[in-house]
Amino acid sequence: MSDSLDQLNARLLQFAHERDWEQFHTPKNLVMALAGETGELLEHFQWLTAAQSATLSDEKKQQVAHEMADILLYLIRLSERLDIDLIAAANEKIAINAVRYPAEKVRGDARRAGEYDD
């Protein structure tokens, strides 16, 4: 059975309610926790070559998966607290990026928007 973001959010809400943690899950605290977890994910890749980063051991991949899960869970909690539909926001952002980075103009080029010649 695949979980949806709504199902994960319901589990997270129950988890927080059972522990009386809602009081701590302010947007500010959730963003700070999210930044910390992102740093923990980064540590797994620090100093690796591009090739090494693409061929993680099973143990390392499991550790990375747990850090990614922490990040996802904090994002879901933050979206709930701010009443943001993450799926809608992601789809909107993809549409914005499609306009900012037209395939025929940026194919194979990793520069950021605004760095392209018109």
C-alpha positions as CSV (number, residue, x, y, z in Angstrom):
1,M,0.0,0.0,0.0
2,S,1.4,3.4,-1.0
3,D,1.1,6.2,1.5
4,S,-0.1,9.7,0.4
5,L,1.0,12.9,1.9
6,D,-2.4,13.2,3.6
7,Q,-1.9,9.7,5.2
8,L,1.6,10.7,6.4
9,N,0.2,14.0,7.8
10,A,-2.5,12.1,9.7
11,R,0.1,9.8,11.2
12,L,2.4,12.7,12.1
13,L,-0.5,14.6,13.7
14,Q,-1.4,11.5,15.8
15,F,2.3,11.1,16.8
16,A,2.5,14.7,17.9
17,H,-0.8,14.7,19.7
18,E,0.1,11.5,21.6
19,R,3.3,13.3,22.9
20,D,1.8,16.8,23.4
21,W,4.3,18.1,20.9
22,E,2.0,20.4,18.9
23,Q,3.1,23.2,21.1
24,F,6.6,22.9,19.8
25,H,5.7,22.5,16.1
26,T,5.6,26.2,15.2
27,P,6.6,27.1,11.7
28,K,9.8,28.7,13.0
29,N,10.8,25.5,15.0
30,L,9.9,23.2,12.1
31,V,12.0,25.2,9.6
32,M,14.9,25.2,12.0
33,A,14.6,21.4,12.5
34,L,14.3,21.0,8.7
35,A,17.6,22.9,8.2
36,G,19.3,20.7,10.7
37,E,18.1,17.5,9.0
38,T,19.2,18.9,5.7
39,G,22.6,19.4,7.1
40,E,22.7,15.8,8.4
41,L,21.8,14.6,4.9
42,L,24.6,16.8,3.5
43,E,27.1,15.2,5.8
44,H,26.6,11.8,4.1
45,F,27.8,13.3,0.8
46,Q,30.5,15.7,2.0
47,W,33.9,14.9,0.4
48,L,32.5,12.2,-1.9
49,T,33.2,12.4,-5.6
50,A,30.3,12.5,-8.0
51,A,30.8,8.9,-8.8
52,Q,31.0,7.9,-5.1
53,S,27.8,9.8,-4.3
54,A,26.0,7.8,-7.0
55,T,27.1,4.4,-5.7
56,L,26.4,4.3,-2.0
57,S,26.7,1.1,0.0
58,D,23.5,-0.4,1.2
59,E,24.2,0.7,4.8
60,K,24.9,4.3,3.7
61,K,21.9,4.3,1.4
62,Q,19.7,3.3,4.4
63,Q,21.2,6.2,6.5
64,V,20.5,8.6,3.6
65,A,17.0,7.3,3.3
66,H,16.3,8.0,7.0
67,E,17.6,11.6,6.7
68,M,15.5,12.1,3.6
69,A,12.5,10.8,5.5
70,D,13.2,13.2,8.3
71,I,13.2,16.1,5.8
72,L,10.0,14.9,4.2
73,L,8.3,14.6,7.6
74,Y,9.3,18.1,8.7
75,L,8.1,19.5,5.3
76,I,4.7,17.8,5.7
77,R,4.4,19.1,9.3
78,L,5.3,22.6,8.1
79,S,2.8,22.5,5.3
80,E,0.1,21.4,7.7
81,R,0.9,24.2,10.1
82,L,0.9,26.8,7.3
83,D,-2.1,25.3,5.4
84,I,0.0,24.8,2.2
85,D,-0.9,22.0,-0.2
86,L,2.6,20.6,-1.1
87,I,1.4,18.8,-4.2
88,A,-0.3,21.9,-5.6
89,A,2.8,24.0,-4.7
90,A,5.1,21.5,-6.3
91,N,3.1,21.4,-9.5
92,E,2.9,25.2,-9.6
93,K,6.7,25.4,-9.1
94,I,7.3,22.9,-12.0
95,A,5.2,25.1,-14.3
96,I,7.1,28.2,-13.2
97,N,10.4,26.4,-13.9
98,A,9.2,25.3,-17.3
99,V,8.8,28.9,-18.2
100,R,12.0,30.0,-16.6
101,Y,14.1,27.2,-18.1
102,P,12.7,26.4,-21.6
103,A,14.1,23.1,-22.7
104,E,15.2,24.4,-26.1
105,K,17.2,27.1,-24.4
106,V,18.8,25.3,-21.4
107,R,19.3,21.7,-22.5
108,G,22.5,20.5,-21.1
109,D,23.3,23.8,-19.4
110,A,23.3,24.0,-15.6
111,R,23.4,27.8,-15.2
112,R,20.8,29.5,-13.1
113,A,18.0,31.6,-14.5
114,G,19.1,35.1,-15.5
115,E,22.5,33.8,-16.6
116,Y,21.4,33.0,-20.1
117,D,21.9,35.2,-23.1
118,D,18.6,36.4,-24.6
